[in-house]
Amino acid sequence: MNRFRLTPLILLALVTIGATCNRNSDETGEAPNASASAVKVELEGIDTGSLTSREHQLWSGFVSELLAPCPDVAVSVAQCVKEKRACELCKPAASFLLRQVQAGRPKADVKDAYELRFDPKKVKTIVIGDSPVKGPDDPVVTMVEFADFECPACGA
């Protein structure tokens, strides 16, 4: 009868020992099939010193995965900055992604914000011609106020 009481304990001990063995890791403790996005990206002109390790990893994934904002440059944002391609929006895109990661935005929100900010199909150009303007000649963002004085309420 005593033998039947010890059998479950021995089986539990063997299962516990087998569950703690990690046969799929190398000497560094990292899984052998770790994805390529595990490489931390460093880009010239982009200060990533304030990022935590997790944030740097996340930012590296974004700049490696998302395409450069210029339609004629079919490479990632990281490659565009590293190779100094002829796209003036690559560094601002990398900085934009950095700020999104620092703010703790979810991945889906970062990708949506990137698309809204840098997708050429979403950017609208408004010709202001000789209209009165305030501010610098080459602003990062241009705000246009439109008023139609044809309606009775606006004309009053």
BAFI-38459 format. One record per residue: residue number from 1; x, y negated, z negated of N, C-alpha, C, O in turn. Coordinates in Angstrom, 3 decimals. Example, Ala and Ser with C-alpha at 12.3 -4.5 7.8 and 13.67 -1.06 7.14 Angstrom:
[1 [13.190 5.690 -7.800] [12.300 4.500 -7.800] [13.200 3.300 -7.800] [14.236 3.319 -8.465]]
[2 [12.850 2.250 -7.080] [13.670 1.060 -7.140] [12.900 -0.030 -7.870] [13.409 -1.138 -8.039]]
// end
This chain:
[1 [0.819 1.191 0.000] [0.000 0.000 0.000] [0.866 -1.261 0.000] [0.512 -2.260 0.626]]
[2 [1.981 -1.212 -0.691] [2.893 -2.342 -0.769] [3.472 -2.662 0.610] [3.737 -3.824 0.921]]
[3 [3.668 -1.634 1.430] [4.204 -1.817 2.769] [3.241 -2.628 3.644] [3.694 -3.413 4.477]]
[4 [1.951 -2.460 3.480] [0.961 -3.194 4.260] [0.903 -4.669 3.874] [0.523 -5.500 4.699]]
[5 [1.262 -5.007 2.670] [1.289 -6.408 2.238] [2.499 -7.132 2.823] [2.413 -8.326 3.112]]
[6 [3.605 -6.451 3.001] [4.822 -7.076 3.511] [4.810 -7.227 5.035] [5.487 -8.107 5.565]]
[7 [4.072 -6.404 5.731] [4.054 -6.442 7.191] [3.636 -7.816 7.733] [4.330 -8.334 8.608]]
[8 [2.546 -8.434 7.267] [2.191 -9.763 7.789] [3.264 -10.818 7.486] [3.502 -11.708 8.303]]
[9 [3.901 -10.723 6.340] [4.945 -11.688 5.992] [6.156 -11.539 6.910] [6.747 -12.532 7.333]]
[10 [6.519 -10.301 7.212] [7.657 -10.065 8.106] [7.325 -10.558 9.515] [8.161 -11.192 10.160]]
[11 [6.118 -10.274 9.996] [5.705 -10.750 11.315] [5.688 -12.283 11.375] [6.113 -12.871 12.369]]
[12 [5.205 -12.914 10.333] [5.184 -14.375 10.283] [6.600 -14.946 10.317] [6.853 -15.948 10.987]]
[13 [7.517 -14.312 9.597] [8.907 -14.774 9.586] [9.537 -14.627 10.971] [10.255 -15.524 11.414]]
[14 [9.286 -13.528 11.656] [9.836 -13.320 12.994] [9.266 -14.322 14.003] [9.998 -14.839 14.847]]
[15 [7.983 -14.590 13.917] [7.360 -15.560 14.817] [7.926 -16.953 14.562] [8.182 -17.702 15.505]]
[16 [8.120 -17.299 13.304] [8.673 -18.613 12.960] [10.091 -18.762 13.483] [10.445 -19.819 14.005]]
[17 [10.900 -17.734 13.353] [12.276 -17.785 13.851] [12.275 -17.909 15.371] [13.058 -18.677 15.930]]
[18 [11.416 -17.170 16.033] [11.343 -17.230 17.490] [10.835 -18.573 17.986] [11.258 -19.041 19.043]]
[19 [9.940 -19.195 17.246] [9.385 -20.483 17.662] [10.387 -21.614 17.514] [10.304 -22.613 18.228]]
[20 [11.332 -21.467 16.598] [12.294 -22.551 16.386] [13.495 -22.456 17.305] [14.274 -23.405 17.394]]
[21 [13.666 -21.339 17.990] [14.783 -21.226 18.929] [14.469 -22.078 20.150] [13.383 -21.984 20.722]]
[22 [15.415 -22.899 20.538] [15.237 -23.769 21.699] [16.167 -23.275 22.795] [17.323 -23.691 22.879]]
[23 [15.656 -22.392 23.624] [16.489 -21.788 24.665] [16.601 -22.679 25.896] [17.465 -22.438 26.739]]
[24 [15.762 -23.695 26.027] [15.744 -24.530 27.225] [16.543 -25.808 27.100] [16.350 -26.722 27.901]]
[25 [17.416 -25.907 26.144] [18.198 -27.135 26.027] [19.671 -26.815 26.137] [20.120 -25.723 25.787]]
[26 [20.415 -27.794 26.632] [21.855 -27.617 26.716] [22.496 -28.140 25.436] [21.794 -28.405 24.460]]
[27 [23.800 -28.290 25.425] [24.502 -28.677 24.213] [24.162 -30.086 23.752] [24.317 -30.389 22.569]]
[28 [23.710 -30.944 24.635] [23.385 -32.315 24.250] [22.014 -32.415 23.606] [21.660 -33.460 23.059]]
[29 [21.234 -31.335 23.663] [19.908 -31.369 23.081] [18.865 -31.936 24.030] [17.712 -32.120 23.639]]
[30 [19.241 -32.209 25.247] [18.327 -32.757 26.231] [17.864 -31.639 27.154] [18.645 -30.755 27.507]]
[31 [16.618 -31.678 27.537] [16.089 -30.654 28.423] [16.822 -30.694 29.759] [17.114 -31.778 30.265]]
[32 [17.125 -29.527 30.345] [17.866 -29.511 31.593] [17.096 -30.093 32.762] [17.704 -30.562 33.724]]
[33 [15.768 -30.075 32.701] [14.987 -30.604 33.809] [14.501 -32.021 33.520] [13.397 -32.391 33.919]]
[34 [15.307 -32.805 32.837] [14.933 -34.191 32.560] [14.817 -34.943 33.877] [15.604 -34.732 34.799]]
[35 [13.834 -35.815 33.951] [13.586 -36.521 35.210] [14.676 -37.533 35.513] [15.435 -37.943 34.634]]
[36 [14.734 -37.922 36.775] [15.748 -38.876 37.215] [15.508 -40.261 36.631] [16.424 -41.081 36.581]]
[37 [14.270 -40.528 36.184] [13.979 -41.843 35.627] [14.592 -42.022 34.245] [14.463 -43.087 33.640]]
[38 [15.264 -40.977 33.737] [15.898 -41.071 32.428] [17.134 -41.969 32.467] [17.651 -42.352 31.417]]
[39 [17.608 -42.307 33.652] [18.786 -43.154 33.794] [18.379 -44.601 33.530] [17.420 -45.104 34.115]]
[40 [19.116 -45.259 32.647] [18.834 -46.662 32.351] [19.450 -47.538 33.435] [20.631 -47.411 33.759]]
[41 [18.644 -48.416 33.980] [19.064 -49.291 35.067] [19.584 -50.600 34.487] [18.985 -51.164 33.572]]
[42 [20.696 -51.074 35.022] [21.247 -52.392 34.680] [21.303 -53.203 35.965] [21.872 -52.753 36.960]]
[43 [20.720 -54.386 35.952] [20.692 -55.235 37.138] [21.366 -56.564 36.845] [21.166 -57.163 35.788]]
[44 [22.163 -57.011 37.796] [22.869 -58.283 37.659] [21.857 -59.436 37.592] [20.953 -59.537 38.421]]
[45 [22.032 -60.290 36.595] [21.155 -61.445 36.447] [19.908 -61.183 35.632] [19.109 -62.096 35.422]]
[46 [19.718 -59.951 35.165] [18.561 -59.602 34.344] [19.081 -59.177 32.975] [19.797 -58.182 32.865]]
[47 [18.728 -59.924 31.935] [19.212 -59.652 30.582] [18.283 -58.663 29.887] [17.160 -59.004 29.513]]
[48 [18.762 -57.442 29.720] [17.979 -56.403 29.052] [18.480 -56.145 27.634] [18.097 -55.151 27.016]]
[49 [19.325 -57.020 27.116] [19.919 -56.825 25.796] [18.917 -56.814 24.659] [19.163 -56.184 23.630]]
[50 [17.796 -57.495 24.819] [16.813 -57.565 23.737] [15.843 -56.384 23.739] [15.011 -56.271 22.839]]
[51 [15.938 -55.511 24.730] [15.029 -54.366 24.818] [15.452 -53.244 23.883] [16.641 -53.005 23.675]]
[52 [14.464 -52.564 23.326] [14.758 -51.343 22.581] [15.081 -50.253 23.600] [14.895 -50.442 24.802]]
[53 [15.557 -49.134 23.122] [15.906 -48.033 24.024] [14.676 -47.564 24.808] [14.760 -47.301 26.008]]
[54 [13.545 -47.464 24.124] [12.312 -47.023 24.776] [11.857 -48.048 25.817] [11.453 -47.676 26.919]]
[55 [11.923 -49.338 25.470] [11.527 -50.381 26.411] [12.440 -50.398 27.634] [11.982 -50.567 28.764]]
[56 [13.739 -50.221 27.390] [14.693 -50.209 28.509] [14.389 -49.035 29.439] [14.444 -49.170 30.661]]
[57 [14.072 -47.898 28.853] [13.719 -46.711 29.641] [12.469 -46.985 30.478] [12.417 -46.641 31.659]]
[58 [11.472 -47.600 29.864] [10.221 -47.898 30.551] [10.446 -48.908 31.674] [9.945 -48.729 32.785]]
[59 [11.198 -49.967 31.384] [11.499 -50.985 32.396] [12.286 -50.369 33.552] [12.021 -50.664 34.717]]
[60 [13.248 -49.519 33.225] [14.041 -48.847 34.262] [13.137 -48.033 35.182] [13.339 -48.001 36.396]]
[61 [12.149 -47.383 34.600] [11.201 -46.616 35.404] [10.404 -47.500 36.354] [10.205 -47.155 37.519]]
[62 [9.949 -48.648 35.846] [9.181 -49.569 36.688] [10.013 -50.105 37.847] [9.570 -50.063 38.994]]
[63 [11.222 -50.611 37.560] [12.024 -51.210 38.641] [12.526 -50.155 39.622] [12.838 -50.477 40.769]]
[64 [12.605 -48.902 39.185] [13.035 -47.831 40.089] [11.877 -47.298 40.924] [12.081 -46.804 42.033]]
[65 [10.674 -47.398 40.395] [9.507 -46.819 41.053] [8.786 -47.807 41.969] [8.408 -47.453 43.086]]
[66 [8.594 -49.034 41.510] [7.811 -50.000 42.277] [8.614 -50.555 43.450] [9.813 -50.809 43.334]]
[67 [7.940 -50.736 44.566] [8.603 -51.250 45.767] [8.833 -52.752 45.659] [8.101 -53.469 44.977]]
[68 [9.864 -53.200 46.346] [10.203 -54.625 46.372] [9.019 -55.417 46.926] [8.260 -54.908 47.751]]
[69 [8.862 -56.661 46.473] [7.704 -57.457 46.878] [7.669 -57.857 48.352] [6.593 -58.122 48.888]]
[70 [8.804 -57.904 49.006] [8.833 -58.306 50.420] [8.454 -57.118 51.302] [9.037 -56.043 51.163]]
[71 [7.491 -57.289 52.206] [7.039 -56.174 53.034] [8.121 -55.616 53.952] [8.072 -54.438 54.307]]
[72 [9.091 -56.430 54.344] [10.141 -55.962 55.249] [11.284 -55.266 54.519] [12.235 -54.820 55.160]]
[73 [11.213 -55.165 53.194] [12.245 -54.492 52.393] [11.583 -53.287 51.731] [10.931 -53.420 50.695]]
[74 [11.752 -52.121 52.328] [11.070 -50.920 51.845] [11.942 -50.116 50.885] [12.225 -48.942 51.127]]
[75 [12.367 -50.754 49.794] [13.149 -50.084 48.756] [12.574 -50.484 47.403] [11.692 -51.338 47.320]]
[76 [13.081 -49.862 46.349] [12.611 -50.208 45.010] [13.131 -51.581 44.610] [14.059 -52.111 45.221]]
[77 [12.523 -52.146 43.580] [12.963 -53.450 43.068] [14.419 -53.357 42.622] [15.212 -54.257 42.899]]
[78 [14.775 -52.271 41.934] [16.146 -52.102 41.440] [17.144 -52.064 42.588] [18.177 -52.731 42.536]]
[79 [16.847 -51.295 43.614] [17.759 -51.185 44.756] [17.867 -52.518 45.484] [18.944 -52.882 45.954]]
[80 [16.775 -53.236 45.580] [16.774 -54.543 46.241] [17.707 -55.516 45.520] [18.459 -56.248 46.162]]
[81 [17.659 -55.523 44.179] [18.522 -56.427 43.406] [19.974 -55.969 43.483] [20.875 -56.787 43.672]]
[82 [20.206 -54.656 43.338] [21.582 -54.133 43.363] [22.271 -54.410 44.694] [23.437 -54.802 44.727]]
[83 [21.545 -54.204 45.788] [22.124 -54.368 47.123] [22.020 -55.800 47.637] [22.457 -56.097 48.749]]
[84 [21.447 -56.679 46.836] [21.283 -58.096 47.201] [20.626 -58.230 48.573] [21.121 -58.920 49.464]]
[85 [19.503 -57.549 48.706] [18.753 -57.591 49.963] [18.202 -58.993 50.208] [18.197 -59.839 49.314]]
[86 [17.745 -59.219 51.418] [17.237 -60.538 51.812] [15.791 -60.737 51.368] [14.934 -61.088 52.179]]
[87 [15.524 -60.518 50.112] [14.199 -60.734 49.543] [14.385 -61.559 48.277] [14.912 -61.069 47.278]]
[88 [13.955 -62.795 48.324] [14.154 -63.698 47.195] [13.256 -63.373 46.013] [13.446 -63.927 44.930]]
[89 [12.283 -62.487 46.193] [11.347 -62.172 45.123] [11.770 -60.980 44.266] [11.099 -60.676 43.279]]
[90 [12.860 -60.300 44.613] [13.253 -59.099 43.871] [13.652 -59.410 42.428] [13.186 -58.747 41.502]]
[91 [14.510 -60.412 42.229] [14.910 -60.765 40.859] [13.726 -61.271 40.041] [13.553 -60.844 38.899]]
[92 [12.900 -62.172 40.591] [11.718 -62.570 39.829] [10.796 -61.392 39.510] [10.166 -61.371 38.452]]
[93 [10.710 -60.416 40.410] [9.884 -59.237 40.155] [10.457 -58.423 39.000] [9.711 -57.965 38.134]]
[94 [11.775 -58.238 38.979] [12.418 -57.500 37.888] [12.230 -58.236 36.565] [11.980 -57.606 35.538]]
[95 [12.349 -59.563 36.580] [12.133 -60.362 35.368] [10.680 -60.288 34.916] [10.403 -60.211 33.719]]
[96 [9.760 -60.310 35.866] [8.336 -60.197 35.553] [8.051 -58.867 34.858] [7.340 -58.823 33.854]]
[97 [8.610 -57.788 35.399] [8.415 -56.468 34.795] [9.036 -56.409 33.406] [8.486 -55.773 32.507]]
[98 [10.171 -57.063 33.227] [10.828 -57.116 31.921] [9.911 -57.785 30.896] [9.748 -57.279 29.786]]
[99 [9.316 -58.914 31.264] [8.417 -59.621 30.342] [7.177 -58.786 30.025] [6.682 -58.812 28.898]]
[100 [6.679 -58.053 31.008] [5.508 -57.208 30.777] [5.823 -56.098 29.770] [5.022 -55.800 28.885]]
[101 [7.001 -55.496 29.923] [7.418 -54.426 29.008] [7.638 -54.996 27.607] [7.228 -54.386 26.619]]
[102 [8.282 -56.161 27.515] [8.523 -56.784 26.212] [7.215 -57.126 25.509] [7.139 -57.079 24.281]]
[103 [6.192 -57.467 26.275] [4.890 -57.800 25.701] [4.118 -56.555 25.272] [3.070 -56.667 24.636]]
[104 [4.624 -55.373 25.612] [3.982 -54.128 25.192] [2.767 -53.749 26.015] [1.885 -53.046 25.522]]
[105 [2.705 -54.190 27.232] [1.560 -53.881 28.081] [1.559 -52.396 28.468] [2.622 -51.806 28.662]]
[106 [0.378 -51.799 28.579] [0.288 -50.404 29.034] [0.768 -50.276 30.481] [0.742 -51.243 31.242]]
[107 [1.203 -49.076 30.848] [1.758 -48.842 32.189] [0.798 -49.258 33.295] [1.198 -49.909 34.260]]
[108 [-0.463 -48.883 33.153] [-1.442 -49.212 34.195] [-1.601 -50.723 34.333] [-1.724 -51.232 35.447]]
[109 [-1.599 -51.444 33.212] [-1.734 -52.905 33.258] [-0.517 -53.553 33.902] [-0.648 -54.529 34.641]]
[110 [0.666 -53.015 33.624] [1.888 -53.567 34.218] [1.841 -53.407 35.732] [2.155 -54.341 36.471]]
[111 [1.450 -52.230 36.189] [1.383 -51.990 37.636] [0.322 -52.871 38.294] [0.544 -53.398 39.384]]
[112 [-0.829 -53.032 37.637] [-1.880 -53.893 38.184] [-1.420 -55.347 38.244] [-1.642 -56.030 39.244]]
[113 [-0.783 -55.815 37.180] [-0.296 -57.201 37.143] [0.777 -57.421 38.207] [0.811 -58.468 38.853]]
[114 [1.650 -56.436 38.386] [2.698 -56.538 39.411] [2.070 -56.661 40.797] [2.495 -57.479 41.612]]
[115 [1.065 -55.847 41.049] [0.402 -55.883 42.351] [-0.296 -57.227 42.568] [-0.212 -57.802 43.654]]
[116 [-0.982 -57.727 41.542] [-1.664 -59.012 41.681] [-0.684 -60.154 41.910] [-0.973 -61.090 42.655]]
[117 [0.475 -60.071 41.268] [1.454 -61.159 41.356] [2.290 -61.101 42.635] [2.618 -62.144 43.200]]
[118 [2.642 -59.889 43.102] [3.621 -59.785 44.183] [3.122 -59.132 45.466] [3.855 -59.111 46.455]]
[119 [1.911 -58.604 45.488] [1.408 -57.995 46.720] [1.125 -59.093 47.746] [0.313 -59.981 47.486]]
[120 [1.788 -59.046 48.916] [1.595 -60.107 49.915] [0.143 -60.247 50.367] [-0.268 -61.326 50.794]]
[121 [-0.631 -59.176 50.277] [-2.034 -59.242 50.679] [-2.869 -60.024 49.670] [-3.929 -60.547 50.014]]
[122 [-2.400 -60.108 48.430] [-3.153 -60.794 47.376] [-2.753 -62.261 47.226] [-3.515 -63.056 46.676]]
[123 [-1.572 -62.623 47.707] [-1.093 -64.001 47.586] [-1.754 -64.846 48.672] [-1.729 -64.491 49.851]]
[124 [-2.334 -65.943 48.268] [-3.013 -66.832 49.212] [-2.189 -68.104 49.399] [-1.712 -68.694 48.430]]
[125 [-2.031 -68.515 50.642] [-1.320 -69.750 50.953] [-2.346 -70.820 51.295] [-3.196 -70.632 52.165]]
[126 [-2.251 -71.929 50.605] [-3.172 -73.036 50.835] [-2.364 -74.204 51.378] [-1.426 -74.677 50.736]]
[127 [-2.730 -74.656 52.547] [-2.036 -75.783 53.165] [-2.557 -77.061 52.513] [-3.745 -77.373 52.597]]
[128 [-1.653 -77.797 51.862] [-2.077 -79.026 51.189] [-1.783 -80.266 52.021] [-2.264 -81.356 51.712]]
[129 [-0.997 -80.101 53.070] [-0.726 -81.200 53.993] [-0.248 -82.454 53.298] [0.707 -82.418 52.522]]
[130 [-0.923 -83.585 53.581] [-0.513 -84.852 52.974] [-1.394 -85.222 51.780] [-1.515 -86.397 51.434]]
[131 [-2.004 -84.225 51.157] [-2.820 -84.464 49.965] [-1.939 -84.951 48.822] [-0.753 -84.627 48.771]]
[132 [-2.517 -85.733 47.898] [-1.714 -86.204 46.763] [-1.278 -85.033 45.887] [-2.056 -84.111 45.639]]
[133 [-0.032 -85.074 45.421] [0.519 -83.994 44.597] [1.213 -84.573 43.372] [1.612 -85.737 43.351]]
[134 [1.348 -83.729 42.351] [2.108 -84.063 41.149] [3.094 -82.938 40.911] [2.797 -81.780 41.203]]
[135 [4.255 -83.263 40.388] [5.215 -82.234 40.011] [6.326 -82.059 41.025] [6.471 -82.856 41.952]]
[136 [7.114 -80.998 40.840] [8.285 -80.773 41.697] [7.888 -80.395 43.129] [6.763 -79.971 43.396]]
[137 [8.848 -80.564 44.029] [8.599 -80.243 45.436] [8.546 -78.741 45.700] [7.897 -78.303 46.649]]
[138 [9.226 -77.948 44.866] [9.269 -76.494 45.064] [8.843 -75.757 43.789] [9.666 -75.097 43.154]]
[139 [7.573 -75.864 43.413] [7.130 -75.220 42.168] [7.044 -73.705 42.316] [6.909 -73.182 43.422]]
[140 [7.124 -73.019 41.196] [6.961 -71.568 41.192] [5.498 -71.230 41.451] [5.189 -70.299 42.195]]
[141 [4.610 -71.990 40.837] [3.171 -71.797 40.999] [2.566 -73.130 41.410] [2.896 -74.171 40.843]]
[142 [1.691 -73.093 42.385] [0.989 -74.296 42.813] [-0.474 -74.170 42.422] [-1.141 -73.199 42.778]]
[143 [-0.958 -75.146 41.699] [-2.377 -75.166 41.327] [-3.065 -76.179 42.227] [-2.609 -77.314 42.367]]
[144 [-4.162 -75.760 42.831] [-4.901 -76.626 43.739] [-6.286 -76.848 43.154] [-6.994 -75.899 42.818]]
[145 [-6.661 -78.116 43.037] [-8.005 -78.447 42.563] [-8.827 -78.835 43.781] [-8.436 -79.701 44.564]]
[146 [-9.954 -78.192 43.924] [-10.806 -78.457 45.075] [-12.112 -79.066 44.587] [-12.724 -78.560 43.646]]
[147 [-12.530 -80.124 45.209] [-13.804 -80.754 44.870] [-14.542 -81.068 46.166] [-13.982 -81.655 47.091]]
[148 [-15.781 -80.674 46.213] [-16.617 -80.935 47.375] [-17.665 -81.961 46.966] [-18.596 -81.642 46.227]]
[149 [-17.514 -83.177 47.439] [-18.414 -84.243 47.037] [-19.659 -84.320 47.919] [-20.342 -85.343 47.956]]
[150 [-19.944 -83.237 48.620] [-21.136 -83.191 49.455] [-22.376 -82.838 48.645] [-23.488 -83.202 49.024]]
[151 [-22.196 -82.137 47.541] [-23.369 -81.744 46.761] [-23.891 -82.966 45.992] [-23.103 -83.843 45.638]]
[152 [-25.179 -83.039 45.730] [-25.754 -84.212 45.062] [-25.174 -84.451 43.662] [-24.972 -85.599 43.268]]
[153 [-24.908 -83.388 42.917] [-24.393 -83.564 41.557] [-22.971 -84.098 41.585] [-22.616 -84.944 40.764]]
[154 [-22.139 -83.614 42.526] [-20.746 -84.069 42.606] [-20.655 -85.483 43.157] [-19.769 -86.242 42.766]]
[155 [-21.546 -85.841 44.046] [-21.504 -87.159 44.659] [-21.971 -88.262 43.728] [-21.689 -89.435 43.973]]
[156 [-22.668 -87.914 42.681] [-23.218 -88.922 41.758] [-22.170 -89.536 40.870] [-22.485 -90.395 40.047]]
// end
